[in-house]
């Protein structure tokens, strides 16, 4: 390392150390500021994690993309089995379950509570049903598959019940958008909070800044410790936000798992991923730097020796 | 080293602090700037240190015309001047060492070089061994000597001092003035504003007497000669 680089590095290390020392000198005020920043950052980041979980949950609902293929009433069970085998042989179909009319009636009786009313019926009104699970994930040509299945002989109609999934996805897309807007607003808020804190710090140290200017301190030299202060505030705030989110998610994990279990799902609440956490912490540090840059560019010039 | 040519300084509001001041301080000269309060001593020093710029006329310090120094150029300009203040202007949240080291840190010197020069400067003002002390624990006279050590630590060729003995008793004032005289002996150009005429009786050096914003010609023959020429 050349001497110049070493000097430059040592100036930065000194500025960082002096920023930390200043923060440590007033632990209560520092903690309050860091907590304000942490809460402002934790809110959008936490929402983002929750929306991410909801998206994972909704795309995990493969069953929602299943087709109900209702056969003509009167089609016999052997024909239904043959059709099931035929459809299962298609490359765009994962597998097919046959629900016979008797099974469907039993199921309906058990679930609906209309048992007595059903007993009054002379014959089973329900057709045989094939439950077709398409292959190839959510992007597959479901409409095309539905049309092909509908054209088969003895098929009455095909029900593709994905509309509500699409609505849920649209809602989640909207939620992501809202989280983006909230993130942007709170990000600006964090930069302003840090900027204001730095402005107060500049005012507190006006006499010192004046002296440094008198002995020939450059703008960069005077600005540097304040930029580090903003950087450290942002970093500490974002770190605290990451801890806050992790703690809240840990509290929610068991209840969420219990709820999922009631629905027969093995869904588990995902926490802040390492990538999310580094984006959060890096973003917080940048916001702190930006707030400090804003404050120093506006206020350092106002302090001139008289 | 310091040259004033027909310098006027008018503050907003119309008060004229300096009215046609001309003088030339040669390299290695020591001059005492005297005169009653409000005569313009502080204004003159502010023009030398680029805290203010002249309304009219030319101020040249270290060969640089201050009118041509941009805002961005001011730090480099001030790095070549040592400034001593009446109220010391020390940083009270830092040690004596850190106060004296400040100009060297600004210059970007290495820690070993800084330590060596700070100790040399503190030795010159008789405060070696006080590096770790907080300035507030020192007497006023000692604090002023810390301020002087800070002004000379970067070895500037020009040192200006604004009432450096203003708050000190006669014995301490004499100490401080002797210190300045010693710097002058090793070639530093000094411009010292003071109202303590009795004190400077004991020292050689030019007298620049300001009265009502103008140099009193009787007090400074060189200046009179320059104006005449």
Interface residues (C-beta under 8 A of the other chain):
Chain A: X3 X6 X7 X8 X10 X11 X14 X207 X208 X210 X211 X212 X213 X214 X215 X216 X217 X218 X219 X221 X304 X305 X306
Chain B: X49 X51 X72 X74 X75 X76 X77 X78 X79 X80 X81 X83 X85 X89 X90 X91 X93 X102 X103 X105 X106 X107 X108 X109 X110 X111 X150
